[in-house]
Amino acid sequence: MSRHGKALPVELEPCLRQLIVRLRRLKERSGLSLHRLASHTGYSPKSWERYLAGRSLPPPEAVAALARLGGGDPVGLLALHEVAARGGGAEAVPAALRALRDRTGLSLAGLAARTTFSKSSWQRYLGGRALPPRAAVEQLCALAGEPAGRCLALREVVAAQGYGEG
């Protein structure tokens, strides 16, 4: 068994565990040793050892670099990283949506007028009381002139953890 095939610490938060498992798979897929990975990413072999063992959270740039090297989806991995960095809570989605709403300058009534969702729905989505449907995320991203990929990926990570549903 390889050095990074060892079990991760049991106390790891589920999103962080999922991130590390995916990073380990990408490293294996890349076929790179820790030293080669370090030379391609600018992060030391010791740093990669800590990241892949779950002893420290890799910086987003390291996650994106390994995604590119291993043929993974950087947007999805970075969304998972963002949720893991927050401790796994569902707050990542409403925080991202509130930032987009701020960029639009629209009130809740303004959002309701320019989307297919009601003012009370937007209030629930932005307040974190309900996970917004994909269409709401896409519509808000379009209003803010933002590609929907990051927010949709955040939504999927949070939905997979079971937050905001039911």
N, CA, C and O atoms as a DFTB+ gen file, in Angstrom:
664 C
 N C O
     1  1       0.847      -1.180       0.000
     2  2       0.000       0.000       0.000
     3  2       0.887       1.236       0.000
     4  3       1.875       1.304       0.732
     5  1       0.525       2.220      -0.833
     6  2       1.336       3.428      -0.918
     7  2       1.210       4.255       0.348
     8  3       0.300       4.060       1.154
     9  1       2.121       5.157       0.500
    10  2       2.163       6.032       1.663
    11  2       0.832       6.774       1.839
    12  3       0.392       6.997       2.967
    13  1       0.192       7.157       0.729
    14  2      -1.051       7.916       0.824
    15  2      -2.274       7.033       0.747
    16  3      -3.394       7.534       0.645
    17  1      -2.078       5.713       0.794
    18  2      -3.186       4.801       0.870
    19  2      -3.587       4.562       2.316
    20  3      -4.548       3.842       2.587
    21  1      -2.854       5.164       3.242
    22  2      -3.158       5.009       4.665
    23  2      -4.503       5.661       4.974
    24  3      -4.946       6.592       4.302
    25  1      -5.118       5.140       5.998
    26  2      -6.407       5.682       6.422
    27  2      -6.239       7.133       6.877
    28  3      -5.227       7.506       7.471
    29  1      -7.244       7.923       6.586
    30  2      -7.251       9.311       7.033
    31  2      -7.681       9.370       8.498
    32  3      -8.354       8.462       8.985
    33  1      -7.295      10.432       9.199
    34  2      -7.719      10.576      10.599
    35  2      -9.245      10.532      10.709
    36  3      -9.947      11.150       9.908
    37  1      -9.746       9.813      11.687
    38  2     -11.192       9.648      11.833
    39  2     -11.907      10.962      12.156
    40  3     -13.094      11.107      11.866
    41  1     -11.202      11.906      12.745
    42  2     -11.850      13.156      13.153
    43  2     -12.031      14.156      12.012
    44  3     -12.566      15.243      12.233
    45  1     -11.596      13.813      10.797
    46  2     -11.754      14.740       9.677
    47  2     -13.225      14.989       9.377
    48  3     -14.033      14.061       9.346
    49  1     -13.554      16.242       9.159
    50  2     -14.890      16.639       8.755
    51  2     -15.186      15.968       7.402
    52  3     -14.274      15.825       6.588
    53  1     -16.434      15.553       7.144
    54  2     -16.745      14.808       5.918
    55  2     -16.342      15.489       4.612
    56  3     -15.856      14.819       3.700
    57  1     -16.533      16.799       4.500
    58  2     -16.145      17.484       3.257
    59  2     -14.630      17.474       3.071
    60  3     -14.142      17.309       1.953
    61  1     -13.890      17.650       4.156
    62  2     -12.436      17.619       4.063
    63  2     -11.976      16.209       3.694
    64  3     -11.072      16.044       2.875
    65  1     -12.589      15.208       4.286
    66  2     -12.262      13.820       3.953
    67  2     -12.507      13.567       2.460
    68  3     -11.667      12.981       1.777
    69  1     -13.648      14.009       1.971
    70  2     -13.974      13.817       0.557
    71  2     -12.961      14.534      -0.337
    72  3     -12.539      13.992      -1.358
    73  1     -12.576      15.741       0.044
    74  2     -11.582      16.486      -0.721
    75  2     -10.260      15.727      -0.780
    76  3      -9.677      15.581      -1.854
    77  1      -9.787      15.248       0.358
    78  2      -8.500      14.545       0.415
    79  2      -8.555      13.259      -0.408
    80  3      -7.611      12.940      -1.131
    81  1      -9.650      12.531      -0.299
    82  2      -9.788      11.298      -1.080
    83  2      -9.723      11.619      -2.581
    84  3      -9.059      10.912      -3.340
    85  1     -10.401      12.667      -2.997
    86  2     -10.376      13.039      -4.417
    87  2      -8.984      13.509      -4.849
    88  3      -8.542      13.211      -5.959
    89  1      -8.298      14.241      -3.972
    90  2      -6.940      14.679      -4.304
    91  2      -6.002      13.478      -4.423
    92  3      -5.151      13.438      -5.311
    93  1      -6.157      12.513      -3.536
    94  2      -5.326      11.308      -3.614
    95  2      -5.544      10.572      -4.941
    96  3      -4.593      10.102      -5.567
    97  1      -6.811      10.482      -5.356
    98  2      -7.106       9.822      -6.637
    99  2      -6.469      10.575      -7.802
   100  3      -5.921       9.965      -8.720
   101  1      -6.542      11.885      -7.758
   102  2      -5.941      12.691      -8.822
   103  2      -4.427      12.525      -8.853
   104  3      -3.826      12.458      -9.925
   105  1      -3.820      12.461      -7.686
   106  2      -2.370      12.262      -7.636
   107  2      -2.016      10.919      -8.251
   108  3      -1.082      10.825      -9.048
   109  1      -2.754       9.880      -7.886
   110  2      -2.501       8.554      -8.456
   111  2      -2.711       8.572      -9.972
   112  3      -1.912       8.006     -10.718
   113  1      -3.775       9.215     -10.419
   114  2      -4.066       9.298     -11.848
   115  2      -2.959      10.033     -12.602
   116  3      -2.644       9.697     -13.744
   117  1      -2.369      11.045     -11.948
   118  2      -1.302      11.807     -12.605
   119  2      -0.041      10.975     -12.778
   120  3       0.759      11.234     -13.677
   121  1       0.143       9.959     -11.905
   122  2       1.340       9.132     -11.958
   123  2       2.592       9.814     -11.424
   124  3       3.698       9.298     -11.584
   125  1       2.422      10.959     -10.797
   126  2       3.572      11.729     -10.305
   127  2       3.943      11.335      -8.879
   128  3       3.075      11.082      -8.044
   129  1       5.246      11.288      -8.617
   130  2       5.722      11.134      -7.242
   131  2       5.506      12.462      -6.519
   132  3       5.181      13.471      -7.146
   133  1       5.686      12.457      -5.210
   134  2       5.557      13.711      -4.464
   135  2       6.560      14.753      -4.953
   136  3       6.238      15.938      -5.034
   137  1       7.781      14.310      -5.280
   138  2       8.798      15.252      -5.749
   139  2       8.434      15.843      -7.111
   140  3       8.630      17.035      -7.344
   141  1       7.908      15.016      -8.004
   142  2       7.493      15.520      -9.319
   143  2       6.266      16.418      -9.184
   144  3       6.152      17.440      -9.860
   145  1       5.354      16.022      -8.302
   146  2       4.170      16.839      -8.050
   147  2       4.597      18.210      -7.531
   148  3       4.058      19.238      -7.940
   149  1       5.563      18.208      -6.633
   150  2       6.074      19.472      -6.084
   151  2       6.680      20.333      -7.189
   152  3       6.446      21.541      -7.233
   153  1       7.445      19.727      -8.066
   154  2       8.096      20.518      -9.124
   155  2       7.076      21.085     -10.111
   156  3       7.318      22.130     -10.713
   157  1       5.936      20.405     -10.283
   158  2       4.904      20.889     -11.206
   159  2       3.958      21.906     -10.572
   160  3       3.269      22.635     -11.286
   161  1       3.918      21.961      -9.248
   162  2       2.924      22.815      -8.590
   163  2       3.513      23.960      -7.778
   164  3       2.812      24.928      -7.481
   165  1       4.779      23.867      -7.417
   166  2       5.370      24.907      -6.588
   167  2       5.151      24.694      -5.099
   168  3       5.534      25.546      -4.297
   169  1       4.546      23.579      -4.709
   170  2       4.362      23.238      -3.301
   171  2       5.305      22.092      -2.980
   172  3       5.426      21.154      -3.768
   173  1       5.969      22.152      -1.843
   174  2       7.021      21.193      -1.497
   175  2       6.471      19.776      -1.322
   176  3       5.276      19.595      -1.087
   177  1       7.342      18.778      -1.437
   178  2       6.905      17.402      -1.160
   179  2       6.347      17.256       0.253
   180  3       5.372      16.533       0.460
   181  1       6.952      17.932       1.224
   182  2       6.455      17.870       2.608
   183  2       5.040      18.448       2.714
   184  3       4.187      17.918       3.427
   185  1       4.814      19.549       1.986
   186  2       3.473      20.139       1.990
   187  2       2.465      19.154       1.408
   188  3       1.402      18.931       1.987
   189  1       2.805      18.564       0.254
   190  2       1.901      17.590      -0.360
   191  2       1.683      16.395       0.554
   192  3       0.584      15.842       0.594
   193  1       2.690      15.999       1.272
   194  2       2.536      14.890       2.212
   195  2       1.505      15.244       3.285
   196  3       0.649      14.427       3.623
   197  1       1.593      16.471       3.819
   198  2       0.622      16.920       4.827
   199  2      -0.788      17.004       4.237
   200  3      -1.754      16.562       4.858
   201  1      -0.898      17.575       3.028
   202  2      -2.216      17.724       2.410
   203  2      -2.864      16.361       2.168
   204  3      -4.034      16.162       2.493
   205  1      -2.110      15.433       1.604
   206  2      -2.666      14.127       1.238
   207  2      -2.882      13.207       2.433
   208  3      -3.595      12.208       2.333
   209  1      -2.268      13.543       3.556
   210  2      -2.488      12.781       4.785
   211  2      -3.632      13.379       5.613
   212  3      -4.031      12.810       6.630
   213  1      -4.154      14.524       5.175
   214  2      -5.243      15.155       5.901
   215  2      -4.798      15.924       7.127
   216  3      -5.609      16.227       8.002
   217  1      -3.496      16.247       7.199
   218  2      -2.994      16.981       8.365
   219  2      -3.115      18.491       8.207
   220  3      -3.074      19.223       9.196
   221  1      -3.264      18.961       6.971
   222  2      -3.509      20.387       6.757
   223  2      -4.296      20.576       5.471
   224  3      -4.205      19.782       4.535
   225  1      -5.064      21.641       5.455
   226  2      -5.881      21.967       4.290
   227  2      -4.994      22.586       3.216
   228  3      -4.316      23.581       3.476
   229  1      -4.987      22.016       2.016
   230  2      -4.167      22.622       0.960
   231  2      -4.759      23.960       0.538
   232  3      -5.969      24.163       0.629
   233  1      -3.912      24.866       0.079
   234  2      -4.453      26.119      -0.446
   235  2      -5.230      25.856      -1.743
   236  3      -4.964      24.871      -2.432
   237  1      -6.177      26.720      -2.074
   238  2      -6.967      26.507      -3.288
   239  2      -6.107      26.367      -4.546
   240  3      -6.444      25.603      -5.451
   241  1      -4.999      27.102      -4.600
   242  2      -4.131      27.032      -5.780
   243  2      -3.514      25.638      -5.942
   244  3      -3.326      25.168      -7.063
   245  1      -3.205      24.987      -4.833
   246  2      -2.660      23.632      -4.887
   247  2      -3.728      22.652      -5.367
   248  3      -3.440      21.743      -6.145
   249  1      -4.958      22.842      -4.901
   250  2      -6.071      21.990      -5.325
   251  2      -6.281      22.125      -6.835
   252  3      -6.422      21.126      -7.541
   253  1      -6.300      23.364      -7.321
   254  2      -6.498      23.587      -8.756
   255  2      -5.354      22.997      -9.574
   256  3      -5.583      22.422     -10.638
   257  1      -4.127      23.137      -9.083
   258  2      -2.970      22.611      -9.807
   259  2      -3.048      21.089      -9.908
   260  3      -2.795      20.532     -10.975
   261  1      -3.390      20.417      -8.826
   262  2      -3.482      18.960      -8.865
   263  2      -4.655      18.525      -9.745
   264  3      -4.562      17.514     -10.441
   265  1      -5.745      19.272      -9.719
   266  2      -6.878      18.942     -10.595
   267  2      -6.438      18.976     -12.058
   268  3      -6.763      18.073     -12.829
   269  1      -5.710      20.004     -12.431
   270  2      -5.238      20.106     -13.818
   271  2      -4.302      18.951     -14.167
   272  3      -4.415      18.362     -15.242
   273  1      -3.385      18.628     -13.265
   274  2      -2.420      17.559     -13.526
   275  2      -3.073      16.183     -13.599
   276  3      -2.642      15.323     -14.367
   277  1      -4.116      15.980     -12.795
   278  2      -4.763      14.676     -12.743
   279  2      -5.988      14.556     -13.619
   280  3      -6.654      13.521     -13.619
   281  1      -6.293      15.605     -14.370
   282  2      -7.442      15.556     -15.271
   283  2      -8.781      15.674     -14.574
   284  3      -9.792      15.193     -15.085
   285  1      -8.802      16.309     -13.411
   286  2     -10.046      16.481     -12.667
   287  2     -10.710      17.813     -12.950
   288  3     -10.199      18.627     -13.719
   289  1     -11.849      18.025     -12.322
   290  2     -12.631      19.248     -12.470
   291  2     -12.209      20.254     -11.412
   292  3     -12.564      20.099     -10.244
   293  1     -11.453      21.287     -11.797
   294  2     -11.021      22.256     -10.782
   295  2     -12.189      22.998     -10.127
   296  3     -12.126      23.305      -8.936
   297  1     -13.250      23.292     -10.879
   298  2     -14.370      24.048     -10.311
   299  2     -15.034      23.251      -9.191
   300  3     -15.289      23.787      -8.113
   301  1     -15.311      21.984      -9.442
   302  2     -15.937      21.151      -8.425
   303  2     -15.047      20.945      -7.213
   304  3     -15.512      20.987      -6.074
   305  1     -13.755      20.723      -7.465
   306  2     -12.823      20.538      -6.344
   307  2     -12.671      21.813      -5.527
   308  3     -12.576      21.758      -4.301
   309  1     -12.647      22.949      -6.192
   310  2     -12.522      24.208      -5.461
   311  2     -13.781      24.507      -4.651
   312  3     -13.703      25.100      -3.575
   313  1     -14.933      24.102      -5.163
   314  2     -16.164      24.254      -4.387
   315  2     -16.112      23.363      -3.149
   316  3     -16.476      23.790      -2.053
   317  1     -15.664      22.138      -3.327
   318  2     -15.509      21.232      -2.189
   319  2     -14.511      21.797      -1.184
   320  3     -14.727      21.718       0.025
   321  1     -13.416      22.368      -1.689
   322  2     -12.416      23.001      -0.825
   323  2     -13.042      24.154      -0.037
   324  3     -12.808      24.290       1.164
   325  1     -13.833      24.973      -0.712
   326  2     -14.461      26.123      -0.057
   327  2     -15.378      25.675       1.082
   328  3     -15.373      26.268       2.161
   329  1     -16.162      24.630       0.837
   330  2     -17.052      24.123       1.885
   331  2     -16.232      23.501       3.013
   332  3     -16.544      23.701       4.187
   333  1     -15.191      22.753       2.668
   334  2     -14.330      22.136       3.690
   335  2     -13.642      23.205       4.529
   336  3     -13.503      23.044       5.742
   337  1     -13.212      24.288       3.901
   338  2     -12.535      25.363       4.630
   339  2     -13.476      26.042       5.621
   340  3     -13.024      26.586       6.628
   341  1     -14.763      26.015       5.350
   342  2     -15.758      26.598       6.249
   343  2     -16.177      25.625       7.342
   344  3     -17.015      25.954       8.181
   345  1     -15.604      24.440       7.335
   346  2     -15.996      23.445       8.326
   347  2     -17.178      22.605       7.878
   348  3     -17.773      21.883       8.678
   349  1     -17.519      22.700       6.601
   350  2     -18.549      21.846       6.040
   351  2     -19.962      22.385       6.130
   352  3     -20.886      21.745       5.628
   353  1     -20.163      23.520       6.741
   354  2     -21.510      24.048       6.897
   355  2     -22.153      24.474       5.596
   356  3     -21.483      24.687       4.585
   357  1     -23.455      24.592       5.644
   358  2     -24.243      24.963       4.474
   359  2     -24.157      26.452       4.164
   360  3     -24.731      26.889       3.166
   361  1     -23.477      27.238       4.963
   362  2     -23.417      28.690       4.781
   363  2     -22.713      29.092       3.489
   364  3     -22.853      30.236       3.057
   365  1     -21.969      28.201       2.866
   366  2     -21.237      28.552       1.643
   367  2     -22.170      29.011       0.528
   368  3     -21.850      29.957      -0.191
   369  1     -23.314      28.359       0.376
   370  2     -24.224      28.709      -0.721
   371  2     -24.884      30.062      -0.484
   372  3     -24.809      30.927      -1.357
   373  1     -25.535      30.282       0.674
   374  2     -26.140      31.605       0.849
   375  2     -25.121      32.739       0.840
   376  3     -25.424      33.837       0.372
   377  1     -23.929      32.492       1.347
   378  2     -22.900      33.542       1.321
   379  2     -22.538      33.895      -0.120
   380  3     -22.401      35.072      -0.456
   381  1     -22.384      32.890      -0.962
   382  2     -22.066      33.144      -2.375
   383  2     -23.220      33.868      -3.061
   384  3     -22.999      34.783      -3.855
   385  1     -24.445      33.460      -2.757
   386  2     -25.607      34.108      -3.368
   387  2     -25.770      35.548      -2.892
   388  3     -26.122      36.430      -3.676
   389  1     -25.515      35.785      -1.604
   390  2     -25.609      37.167      -1.097
   391  2     -24.580      38.067      -1.777
   392  3     -24.871      39.220      -2.095
   393  1     -23.379      37.538      -1.999
   394  2     -22.354      38.328      -2.691
   395  2     -22.798      38.660      -4.113
   396  3     -22.582      39.773      -4.591
   397  1     -23.412      37.702      -4.778
   398  2     -23.910      37.958      -6.137
   399  2     -25.048      38.974      -6.114
   400  3     -25.101      39.876      -6.949
   401  1     -25.938      38.824      -5.171
   402  2     -27.049      39.784      -5.070
   403  2     -26.510      41.190      -4.838
   404  3     -26.991      42.150      -5.441
   405  1     -25.514      41.313      -3.967
   406  2     -24.905      42.621      -3.718
   407  2     -24.364      43.216      -5.012
   408  3     -24.483      44.417      -5.252
   409  1     -23.764      42.360      -5.847
   410  2     -23.227      42.845      -7.135
   411  2     -24.326      43.334      -8.069
   412  3     -24.103      44.239      -8.873
   413  1     -25.510      42.740      -7.967
   414  2     -26.607      43.174      -8.837
   415  2     -27.223      44.476      -8.355
   416  3     -27.780      45.233      -9.150
   417  1     -27.125      44.744      -7.046
   418  2     -27.755      45.932      -6.483
   419  2     -29.262      45.799      -6.359
   420  3     -29.947      46.789      -6.099
   421  1     -29.794      44.599      -6.539
   422  2     -31.240      44.390      -6.509
   423  2     -31.733      44.077      -5.097
   424  3     -31.053      43.411      -4.316
   425  1     -32.918      44.568      -4.794
   426  2     -33.598      44.208      -3.551
   427  2     -34.233      42.833      -3.742
   428  3     -34.188      42.266      -4.834
   429  1     -34.815      42.309      -2.685
   430  2     -35.527      41.036      -2.812
   431  2     -36.677      41.159      -3.813
   432  3     -36.922      40.251      -4.606
   433  1     -37.372      42.284      -3.765
   434  2     -38.462      42.508      -4.718
   435  2     -37.904      42.600      -6.145
   436  3     -38.516      42.109      -7.094
   437  1     -36.750      43.227      -6.277
   438  2     -36.110      43.318      -7.589
   439  2     -35.703      41.957      -8.125
   440  3     -35.864      41.674      -9.312
   441  1     -35.170      41.107      -7.236
   442  2     -34.833      39.735      -7.656
   443  2     -36.080      38.999      -8.110
   444  3     -36.074      38.321      -9.138
   445  1     -37.160      39.138      -7.332
   446  2     -38.412      38.457      -7.676
   447  2     -38.941      38.932      -9.026
   448  3     -39.471      38.141      -9.806
   449  1     -38.796      40.218      -9.294
   450  2     -39.299      40.774     -10.553
   451  2     -38.480      40.305     -11.759
   452  3     -39.009      40.215     -12.867
   453  1     -37.207      40.010     -11.551
   454  2     -36.323      39.673     -12.680
   455  2     -36.017      38.187     -12.795
   456  3     -35.261      37.772     -13.673
   457  1     -36.611      37.374     -11.897
   458  2     -36.409      35.924     -11.942
   459  2     -37.770      35.233     -11.827
   460  3     -38.805      35.888     -11.699
   461  1     -37.750      33.929     -11.873
   462  2     -39.001      33.166     -11.731
   463  2     -39.258      32.751     -10.287
   464  3     -40.091      31.880     -10.036
   465  1     -38.555      33.361      -9.337
   466  2     -38.695      33.001      -7.929
   467  2     -39.236      34.188      -7.139
   468  3     -38.919      35.341      -7.430
   469  1     -40.056      33.888      -6.138
   470  2     -40.720      34.924      -5.351
   471  2     -39.762      35.602      -4.374
   472  3     -38.662      35.118      -4.104
   473  1     -40.216      36.727      -3.863
   474  2     -39.456      37.461      -2.853
   475  2     -39.220      36.581      -1.621
   476  3     -38.113      36.562      -1.084
   477  1     -40.240      35.859      -1.173
   478  2     -40.086      35.009       0.013
   479  2     -39.132      33.840      -0.261
   480  3     -38.413      33.403       0.637
   481  1     -39.126      33.335      -1.494
   482  2     -38.168      32.275      -1.846
   483  2     -36.752      32.812      -1.759
   484  3     -35.878      32.173      -1.172
   485  1     -36.516      33.997      -2.345
   486  2     -35.172      34.586      -2.286
   487  2     -34.753      34.847      -0.846
   488  3     -33.585      34.690      -0.489
   489  1     -35.708      35.244      -0.031
   490  2     -35.404      35.487       1.380
   491  2     -34.914      34.186       2.043
   492  3     -33.955      34.204       2.814
   493  1     -35.575      33.066       1.739
   494  2     -35.158      31.774       2.300
   495  2     -33.793      31.349       1.757
   496  3     -32.951      30.871       2.517
   497  1     -33.563      31.517       0.453
   498  2     -32.295      31.095      -0.158
   499  2     -31.119      31.922       0.357
   500  3     -30.072      31.375       0.703
   501  1     -31.299      33.240       0.406
   502  2     -30.219      34.133       0.836
   503  2     -29.965      34.035       2.338
   504  3     -28.859      34.304       2.805
   505  1     -31.000      33.646       3.092
   506  2     -30.861      33.503       4.542
   507  2     -30.381      32.124       4.968
   508  3     -30.145      31.883       6.152
   509  1     -30.236      31.219       4.004
   510  2     -29.737      29.890       4.324
   511  2     -30.779      28.958       4.921
   512  3     -30.435      27.911       5.469
   513  1     -32.051      29.333       4.819
   514  2     -33.100      28.477       5.375
   515  2     -33.563      27.408       4.382
   516  3     -34.256      26.464       4.762
   517  1     -33.182      27.557       3.117
   518  2     -33.527      26.562       2.097
   519  2     -32.427      26.545       1.051
   520  3     -31.852      27.581       0.715
   521  1     -32.148      25.373       0.551
   522  2     -31.175      25.239      -0.534
   523  2     -31.868      25.648      -1.828
   524  3     -32.902      25.079      -2.179
   525  1     -31.315      26.624      -2.541
   526  2     -31.998      27.079      -3.752
   527  2     -31.947      26.026      -4.853
   528  3     -30.987      25.260      -4.945
   529  1     -32.980      25.991      -5.684
   530  2     -32.913      25.100      -6.844
   531  2     -31.845      25.592      -7.818
   532  3     -31.460      26.761      -7.796
   533  1     -31.380      24.695      -8.660
   534  2     -30.356      25.042      -9.648
   535  2     -30.768      26.264     -10.471
   536  3     -29.951      27.143     -10.746
   537  1     -32.040      26.309     -10.860
   538  2     -32.511      27.416     -11.701
   539  2     -32.357      28.763     -11.000
   540  3     -32.026      29.757     -11.647
   541  1     -32.588      28.813      -9.696
   542  2     -32.429      30.076      -8.959
   543  2     -30.967      30.511      -8.977
   544  3     -30.666      31.688      -9.181
   545  1     -30.062      29.558      -8.763
   546  2     -28.631      29.863      -8.799
   547  2     -28.246      30.372     -10.182
   548  3     -27.547      31.378     -10.304
   549  1     -28.693      29.692     -11.210
   550  2     -28.363      30.092     -12.589
   551  2     -28.893      31.481     -12.909
   552  3     -28.199      32.285     -13.531
   553  1     -30.134      31.768     -12.483
   554  2     -30.721      33.078     -12.775
   555  2     -29.987      34.204     -12.052
   556  3     -29.744      35.260     -12.636
   557  1     -29.635      33.987     -10.793
   558  2     -28.907      35.018     -10.050
   559  2     -27.515      35.230     -10.646
   560  3     -27.063      36.368     -10.770
   561  1     -26.839      34.153     -11.011
   562  2     -25.521      34.287     -11.640
   563  2     -25.627      35.086     -12.938
   564  3     -24.782      35.937     -13.218
   565  1     -26.657      34.812     -13.724
   566  2     -26.846      35.543     -14.979
   567  2     -27.064      37.032     -14.711
   568  3     -26.504      37.877     -15.411
   569  1     -27.869      37.355     -13.709
   570  2     -28.105      38.765     -13.369
   571  2     -26.828      39.465     -12.925
   572  3     -26.636      40.651     -13.195
   573  1     -25.956      38.728     -12.243
   574  2     -24.706      39.302     -11.740
   575  2     -23.589      39.244     -12.778
   576  3     -22.495      39.754     -12.537
   577  1     -23.854      38.629     -13.930
   578  2     -22.825      38.504     -14.957
   579  2     -21.710      37.554     -14.555
   580  3     -20.557      37.742     -14.944
   581  1     -22.053      36.533     -13.777
   582  2     -21.086      35.587     -13.239
   583  2     -21.349      34.208     -13.834
   584  3     -22.501      33.774     -13.871
   585  1     -20.320      33.509     -14.299
   586  2     -20.542      32.121     -14.730
   587  2     -21.106      31.308     -13.563
   588  3     -20.695      31.488     -12.417
   589  1     -22.031      30.434     -13.857
   590  2     -22.741      29.707     -12.805
   591  2     -21.954      28.534     -12.225
   592  3     -22.358      27.987     -11.199
   593  1     -20.866      28.137     -12.834
   594  2     -20.155      26.926     -12.434
   595  2     -19.805      26.837     -10.970
   596  3     -20.109      25.829     -10.332
   597  1     -19.175      27.856     -10.413
   598  2     -18.748      27.812      -9.009
   599  2     -19.942      27.680      -8.071
   600  3     -19.943      26.829      -7.181
   601  1     -20.946      28.508      -8.264
   602  2     -22.107      28.472      -7.361
   603  2     -22.882      27.165      -7.496
   604  3     -23.366      26.625      -6.502
   605  1     -23.000      26.656      -8.715
   606  2     -23.677      25.372      -8.888
   607  2     -22.877      24.248      -8.226
   608  3     -23.445      23.340      -7.621
   609  1     -21.562      24.325      -8.350
   610  2     -20.718      23.305      -7.700
   611  2     -20.845      23.393      -6.185
   612  3     -20.927      22.365      -5.514
   613  1     -20.862      24.600      -5.640
   614  2     -21.074      24.767      -4.192
   615  2     -22.411      24.163      -3.781
   616  3     -22.505      23.454      -2.779
   617  1     -23.439      24.453      -4.565
   618  2     -24.762      23.931      -4.280
   619  2     -24.760      22.407      -4.271
   620  3     -25.364      21.791      -3.393
   621  1     -24.090      21.803      -5.233
   622  2     -24.048      20.342      -5.309
   623  2     -23.307      19.735      -4.122
   624  3     -23.727      18.713      -3.579
   625  1     -22.211      20.360      -3.725
   626  2     -21.462      19.864      -2.561
   627  2     -22.330      19.922      -1.321
   628  3     -22.394      18.958      -0.558
   629  1     -22.992      21.036      -1.118
   630  2     -23.840      21.210       0.062
   631  2     -25.031      20.252       0.004
   632  3     -25.396      19.660       1.020
   633  1     -25.637      20.095      -1.169
   634  2     -26.768      19.167      -1.313
   635  2     -26.336      17.739      -1.003
   636  3     -27.078      16.984      -0.374
   637  1     -25.136      17.369      -1.445
   638  2     -24.636      16.017      -1.192
   639  2     -24.422      15.767       0.291
   640  3     -24.482      14.625       0.747
   641  1     -24.174      16.818       1.035
   642  2     -23.995      16.681       2.481
   643  2     -25.334      16.646       3.217
   644  3     -25.382      16.399       4.422
   645  1     -26.425      16.895       2.479
   646  2     -27.758      16.821       3.077
   647  2     -28.214      18.095       3.756
   648  3     -29.202      18.073       4.489
   649  1     -27.521      19.212       3.535
   650  2     -27.902      20.477       4.160
   651  2     -29.020      21.128       3.383
   652  3     -29.063      21.069       2.154
   653  1     -29.926      21.752       4.119
   654  2     -30.941      22.601       3.507
   655  2     -32.025      21.857       2.770
   656  3     -32.823      22.479       2.069
   657  1     -32.082      20.548       2.904
   658  2     -33.107      19.803       2.194
   659  2     -34.084      19.212       3.198
   660  3     -33.761      18.983       4.363
   661  1     -35.292      18.975       2.696
   662  2     -36.295      18.352       3.549
   663  2     -36.910      19.361       4.394
   664  3     -37.790      19.043       5.194
